[in-house]
Amino acid sequence: MQTRFAAVALAACLLSACDPMPTVTPTATVPDTPSATLLPSEPPPTPSPAPTMALMQEEDIARVDLLDERPTAVCDENPNLPFIDAPEPWTCYNGLQLGFRALRTRMPSINRLYLHRRPCAALPCTQSELDTVDVIGWLGDDAFSVTITEEPFTLTVPFAGAIAPWPSASSSVPPPVARPPIEGSSSEIRSREPYPYCGRERPHDSGQPAERKLEINRCFIDAVLEGRPAEMVLIPDVIREPVVIRFDGRGVVAWSTRRSGWETWTCVTLGNSVYFGQAC
């Protein structure tokens, strides 16, 4: 705490004369000018302490499973993904599962779930910045939030309101409805209900423009965010077999190869790609 000192400088003029027969010369009277009074600086007000969030113990969370209740769950992508050897964040699945169990102590059910990563001061993010995430659950318009930190581990008691809004879609215009044929597929795939169809993403060496890949992926992610049906087909670089990816407007994303039967993803990572076998 620095101490401020105020100094007032005073100047005095002394006039004298040595004359045996002094004469008096009239002088003009200059009225005194009151000097400003310098007061010591008042100390700044003491800031109110930040409210302390109540914390939960891990044994207090609800014994429920994200895989069983299957809300529509989305997760911000890893901001350090483009950087080699950069710090790693919470995985989508672990953060969503822990947040979901905490939120269910206050909510009878959840139909939308969002893992929100806070903005970093600069990229790549530091480990301490990545160690904190927020998980928000909605049931209709009602929302509760929790904040989780990894080092040291803390989990807040669910508090009312959404600490971050549900992510916005880049477009609200659905594509035309279609049911593209999948060569060699099962009868279940062939007879699937037609959905708004975003397109077929082909392998990187196919020559498909990157802009078209982005358009297909964003179309599908937008449908998930807005809770409307959509379908896309992905041909991964490795297995080279079409994967049908579908969302019926609620719950989880389903996928199937030509003969495997339908399986599900627990959540969708936000960003510019939808990929087979993604982390969550």
Secondary structure, 3 states (H helix, E strand, C coil): CCCCCCCCCCCCCCCCCCCCCCCCCCCCCCCCCCCCCCCCCCCCCCCCCCCCCCECCHHHCCCCCHHHHCCEEEECCCCCCCCCCCCCCCCHHHHHHHHHHHHCCCCCCCCEEEEEECCCCCCCCCHHHHCEEEEEEEECCEEEEEEEECCCCEEECCEECCCCCCCCCCCCCCCCEECCCCCCCCHHHHCCCCEEEEEEECCHHHCCCHHHHHHHHHHHHHHHHHCCCEEEEECCCCCCCCEEEEECCCCCEEEECCCCCCEEECCEECCCCCCCCCCC
